[in-house]
């Protein structure tokens, strides 16, 4: 009988130790982080390698260098550690009648368009809950989902094919507009980007879905992306610059809704904005969302 099944019974504590070595970059770093002796960590890794029948990393002057097998195990090890950490926190929260935690990552525009309203409705539905939110560029969010660092990613949707291991759900659509401050009160309520291409601008820096859509508007207008531009990925900073200067920007209307409602910024219809920005969430297809994550999806389906 093959001994393959027994070889694959991996001690979770050994995998957690391996992850700490990856996280800190060295055996000694992992030992300090785990309050263990360096020989203890080395022995644990040696036994794990023996059980798997592979070498997971080599030692170098700069730290460790993962082998192909080590690379294969690293993401799974991180996901396991995150899962166990979350389980402990969930039990603690349940004892205090608090739902969660739910970990959300997203691009700034998608978060500001969806999360505030979703949070308000979620509070009515589930009562007290714990939620953490981080902003990251599009390319990083899929990796954070796969390692278990976040449960849901708030993103621009329907602009590129969703990876096969993820599920994408669109929750809202919104039109792009030229956003200007009071210094541009003389501008018409509708115009082409050709009419304002020579103005000073604030535009997104990060390479992602939002920037591609903004660039597509200039392409549709037949003008190059402006050169007199401040590149900025902070929506708060972008809106503040536009409010207090001659600079203008392109944003979905919902992103500037608060400032538009009190009249410190104005939205001007763009002739080339013939497509809407869609936003929603992505999550892993093969990992069951925690209860608070499922409640979040239900709320967003009603937005």
Residue, then its C-alpha position, 0 to 999 in steps of 0.5 A: x500500500x502506498x504511503x502517500x496519504x500519510x506523507x500528506x498529513x501535515x502538522x499545522x503547527x509546522x506549517x505555521x512555523x514555516x510561514x513565520x520563517x517566510x514572513x520574517x525572512x529567516x529562521x532566527x527571525x521566526x524564532x524571535x517572533x514565536x518566542x522559540x529557540x532557533x534550534x527548535x524552529x530549525x528542527x520543526x522545518x526539518x521534520x516538515x521537509x522530511x514529511x513532505x519529502x522536499x526541500x522548502x528553502x535554501x539559506x543565503x546571506x540575505x535570508x532564505x530563498x524559497x524553492x519551487x516547493x516552498x513557493x507552492x506551500x507559502x500561500x497555503x501556509x499563509x491562508x491557514x494561519x489567517x484562517x486560524x487567527x480569524x477563527x480565534x477572533x470570531x469565537x471571541x466576538x461571538x462570546x461578546x455578541x459581535x458579528x465578524x470580523x470581516x476583512x475588506x480590501x478595495x480600490x478607493x473609488x469602489x469603496x467610497x461608492x459602495x461601502x458607506x451605504x452597505x455598512x449602514x444597512x448591515x448595522x440594521x440587519x446584524x447589529x454590532x459587527x467588526x470590520x477592517x478595511x484597507x485600500x490597495x491597487x487592483x493588482x494586489x487585491x486578488x493575491x490578498x483574497x487568495x492568501x486569506x488576508x481579506x474576505x471581499x475585494x471592492x473593485x471596478x467590475x465588468x472591465x476585464x475577465x474575472x480570474x477563474x478562481x474568483x467570483x465577481x458580483x456587480x452591485x452598482x453602476x455610475x456615470x463619469x463626469x468632469x468634476x470642477x471647483x467654483x473657479x470654473x462656474x463659467x463652464x457649460x453643464x455639458x462638454x467634450x473633453x476636447x474643450x478642456x484638455x488644456x486645463x490643469x488636471x488631477x488624474x489617477x496614478x495607479x495602473x488599474x481598471x479606473x485609470x484605464x477607463x479615464x484614459x479611454x475617455x480621452x481616447x474617445x475624445x481624440x485628445x492625448x491624456x493631459x501632460x499638465x497633470x498631478x497624479x494622485x490616487x487619494x480621492x480625498x486629496x484629489x477632490x481637495x485640490x480641485x476644490x481649492x485650485x483651477x485643476x479639474x478631474x474625472x470621477x464617477x458622480x457617486x465618488x464626489x456626491x458629498x461635495x456636489x450636494x453642498x455645492x463646493x464641487x460641480x459635475x459636468x456631463x462629458x460627451x465621451x462618457x457613453x459607458x458607465x463605471x460598474x463597481x462590485x465585489x470579488x471573492x474566492x470561488x472555493x472558500x465559503x465566506x464567513x457569515x458577516x461576508x454573506x450578509x454583506x453580499x445580501x445587503x449589496x444586492x439590495x443597493 
